[in-house]
Amino acid sequence: MNAEQIMKSILLDTKKDGIQQVFFVGCGGSLAGLYPAWYLLSREAKTLRAAYYNSSEFLQATPAACGPSSLVICCSLMDTPETVEACRRARALNAQVIALVGSDNSQMVQIAPYSICYRNFDARKRDTNASETKLAWALRLAFELLWQKEGYAAYPQAMEGFEMLNDIVLAGLRYSDRRAPIFAQKAENETMIYVMGSGANNGAMYASSICNLLECMWTDSIAVNTGEYFHGPFETTDQNLAVMLMVGTGRTRALDERALRFLNRYCDNLTVIDSKTFGIDRIAPSVREYFDPLVFMPVMDIYNTALARLRGHCEQDRRYMHKVAY
Amino acid sequence: MNAEQIMKSILLDTKKDGIQQVFFVGCGGSLAGLYPAWYLLSREAKTLRAAYYNSSEFLQATPAACGPSSLVICCSLMDTPETVEACRRARALNAQVIALVGSDNSQMVQIAPYSICYRNFDARKRDTNASETKLAWALRLAFELLWQKEGYAAYPQAMEGFEMLNDIVLAGLRYSDRRAPIFAQKAENETMIYVMGSGANNGAMYASSICNLLECMWTDSIAVNTGEYFHGPFETTDQNLAVMLMVGTGRTRALDERALRFLNRYCDNLTVIDSKTFGIDRIAPSVREYFDPLVFMPVMDIYNTALARLRGHCEQDRRYMHKVAY
């Protein structure tokens, strides 16, 4: 079933109360991949409610509101144990469950009544359509739900957005192919890199910080929301601080631009990544910001790859993950 | 009016639809102070929904759901411009608004129909009751709402918790007075300190990282959720990494203990702060975890103070805040 059919089926099945709340559940990068979908519902939904949880937190302190009128969207590439359990818990509570999985052999496909197999976008090979990623599937499900449940007015623009998405991602990657090595040279010896952004891009910023830098590069990194920056974090800023600033094209762009003005004065080691330069302006303003992180995610990966190449550090190197018991 | 009277008045005023959603809005430490209240509603409420936003994000991309059946709780010590504007926006949308303010002269008192003047707990002077802080007021409002709207069963235990809170905080501070200098000696020359925790303590962990370390100590810091730690961030861990681990007494304690087991193996520079040692076990298990961050917040401040003293760095020193235009 595609996203439209899945949502139709779920809404038919729950017609008495309907779906009243959506829980997005996952760990690390898989959780961050659900962020744009959560963000869409949190900003646009009139009666539907959305919540966003790490799988372990969802399991240990399961929300009392999770039940037959809830939809739980769980995401994991390779059956993360906590996420498999969260899937099971949601089913036991008679919630509707959609599993976003990396393979049809996933246990989550057995547990969840609905599942979608996504593909990771490889920013080097570029052989996957950007509409097939976990971010895109989750966002599409959220648009479907908004439309089918609340008659969301910008639905046609959203569908057009998905049509244009892959072209915009490819443009963003081509543009970044030339700029990423410049960043890598500046950041080669940095042991700490701040990643900043706002709005729908909070998830991409978080993933870029914890997956690209902490996990793959073994480099300390803080994800700083540009709206929070001036309320504490900016005190560490000086000319030497390495900062990657994601300037988005959504409604919170003003926050990113405010941080940009400040950083231009006090920081010498700044890399600005502005999604406007990728042609995302082609997408209708009403829905553009929700697509922003779907472009940023692969683009940020290009910067990470350039850094890895310069450092001779293999991005697949792990100290602990899948190597020791934990 | 006290918290009980404010909630009664709001529920009388909105009796047709009642309050369906609570938005917690603030910046930096003031936002983090609302976290325990948000966390309570997110886990315990059956029909009420809660959301948690930075004031600028709330302003730039105001949720479509914010309206007459919403309650917006805004917090700011000294009229943060974005938070004052968020207050005004919420009123313009006919939401009910409660302002948590640092002074009765706050502009927010003029804008919001309800306001409460809180007191900052000074971990050195200890001359304020811990039930008068922003964290305590917000949490009390949330308990009142849960009780009056949904008949929350553990309400009497919660009220007993507030009675015991100040004693537990004082015990936590006395306990930490002896341990904080040990932490400070280990961390004296660290340029990066991780702060870890989970559940209701996510806000205290965030505040400790961005307010104590980044803002007051000009020391880089990452706030890492113990449930997320194993999905990326743990790859930077080695014997030298400086880590402060908050082990809570709530339902997510298992996540903190899992991180503790791992850190005991791979990290030499670990400081464990376990709220169990503060006697928080006296509070009933049903509500204990919601009080955990109210104890951790002043306790973490003691560690920060010890570090400041050893470094001869004044905690009130700022490079930019209220010193340059931004």
Chai-1 contact restraints between the chains, C-beta under 6 A:
chainA,res_idxA,chainB,res_idxB,connection_type,confidence,min_distance_angstrom,max_distance_angstrom,comment,restraint_id
A,C27,B,H231,contact,1.0,0.0,6.0,A-B,restraint_1
A,G28,B,E228,contact,1.0,0.0,6.0,A-B,restraint_2
A,G28,B,H231,contact,1.0,0.0,6.0,A-B,restraint_3
A,G28,B,G232,contact,1.0,0.0,6.0,A-B,restraint_4
A,R43,B,A61,contact,1.0,0.0,6.0,A-B,restraint_5
A,R43,B,P63,contact,1.0,0.0,6.0,A-B,restraint_6
A,E44,B,A64,contact,1.0,0.0,6.0,A-B,restraint_7
A,K46,B,A64,contact,1.0,0.0,6.0,A-B,restraint_8
A,K46,B,A65,contact,1.0,0.0,6.0,A-B,restraint_9
A,R49,B,R49,contact,1.0,0.0,6.0,A-B,restraint_10
A,N54,B,G227,contact,1.0,0.0,6.0,A-B,restraint_11
A,N54,B,E228,contact,1.0,0.0,6.0,A-B,restraint_12
A,S56,B,G227,contact,1.0,0.0,6.0,A-B,restraint_13
A,S56,B,L255,contact,1.0,0.0,6.0,A-B,restraint_14
A,E57,B,G227,contact,1.0,0.0,6.0,A-B,restraint_15
A,E57,B,T252,contact,1.0,0.0,6.0,A-B,restraint_16
A,Q60,B,R251,contact,1.0,0.0,6.0,A-B,restraint_17
A,Q60,B,T252,contact,1.0,0.0,6.0,A-B,restraint_18
A,A61,B,R43,contact,1.0,0.0,6.0,A-B,restraint_19
A,A61,B,R251,contact,1.0,0.0,6.0,A-B,restraint_20
A,A61,B,T252,contact,1.0,0.0,6.0,A-B,restraint_21
A,P63,B,R43,contact,1.0,0.0,6.0,A-B,restraint_22
A,A64,B,E44,contact,1.0,0.0,6.0,A-B,restraint_23
A,A64,B,K46,contact,1.0,0.0,6.0,A-B,restraint_24
A,A65,B,K46,contact,1.0,0.0,6.0,A-B,restraint_25
A,M192,B,D220,contact,1.0,0.0,6.0,A-B,restraint_26
A,I210,B,G232,contact,1.0,0.0,6.0,A-B,restraint_27
A,I210,B,P233,contact,1.0,0.0,6.0,A-B,restraint_28
A,C211,B,G232,contact,1.0,0.0,6.0,A-B,restraint_29
A,L214,B,G232,contact,1.0,0.0,6.0,A-B,restraint_30
A,L214,B,P233,contact,1.0,0.0,6.0,A-B,restraint_31
A,L214,B,T236,contact,1.0,0.0,6.0,A-B,restraint_32
A,E215,B,G232,contact,1.0,0.0,6.0,A-B,restraint_33
A,E215,B,E235,contact,1.0,0.0,6.0,A-B,restraint_34
A,W218,B,E235,contact,1.0,0.0,6.0,A-B,restraint_35
A,W218,B,T236,contact,1.0,0.0,6.0,A-B,restraint_36
A,D220,B,M192,contact,1.0,0.0,6.0,A-B,restraint_37
A,I222,B,I222,contact,1.0,0.0,6.0,A-B,restraint_38
A,G227,B,N54,contact,1.0,0.0,6.0,A-B,restraint_39
A,G227,B,S56,contact,1.0,0.0,6.0,A-B,restraint_40
A,G227,B,E57,contact,1.0,0.0,6.0,A-B,restraint_41
A,E228,B,G28,contact,1.0,0.0,6.0,A-B,restraint_42
A,E228,B,N54,contact,1.0,0.0,6.0,A-B,restraint_43
A,F230,B,Y326,contact,1.0,0.0,6.0,A-B,restraint_44
A,H231,B,C27,contact,1.0,0.0,6.0,A-B,restraint_45
A,H231,B,G28,contact,1.0,0.0,6.0,A-B,restraint_46
A,G232,B,G28,contact,1.0,0.0,6.0,A-B,restraint_47
A,G232,B,I210,contact,1.0,0.0,6.0,A-B,restraint_48
A,G232,B,C211,contact,1.0,0.0,6.0,A-B,restraint_49
A,G232,B,L214,contact,1.0,0.0,6.0,A-B,restraint_50
A,G232,B,E215,contact,1.0,0.0,6.0,A-B,restraint_51
A,P233,B,I210,contact,1.0,0.0,6.0,A-B,restraint_52
A,P233,B,L214,contact,1.0,0.0,6.0,A-B,restraint_53
A,F234,B,Y320,contact,1.0,0.0,6.0,A-B,restraint_54
A,E235,B,E215,contact,1.0,0.0,6.0,A-B,restraint_55
A,E235,B,W218,contact,1.0,0.0,6.0,A-B,restraint_56
A,E235,B,R319,contact,1.0,0.0,6.0,A-B,restraint_57
A,T236,B,L214,contact,1.0,0.0,6.0,A-B,restraint_58
A,T236,B,W218,contact,1.0,0.0,6.0,A-B,restraint_59
A,R251,B,Q60,contact,1.0,0.0,6.0,A-B,restraint_60
A,R251,B,A61,contact,1.0,0.0,6.0,A-B,restraint_61
A,T252,B,E57,contact,1.0,0.0,6.0,A-B,restraint_62
A,T252,B,Q60,contact,1.0,0.0,6.0,A-B,restraint_63
A,T252,B,A61,contact,1.0,0.0,6.0,A-B,restraint_64
A,L255,B,S56,contact,1.0,0.0,6.0,A-B,restraint_65
A,F262,B,Y326,contact,1.0,0.0,6.0,A-B,restraint_66
A,R319,B,E235,contact,1.0,0.0,6.0,A-B,restraint_67
A,Y320,B,F234,contact,1.0,0.0,6.0,A-B,restraint_68
A,Y326,B,F230,contact,1.0,0.0,6.0,A-B,restraint_69
A,Y326,B,F262,contact,1.0,0.0,6.0,A-B,restraint_70
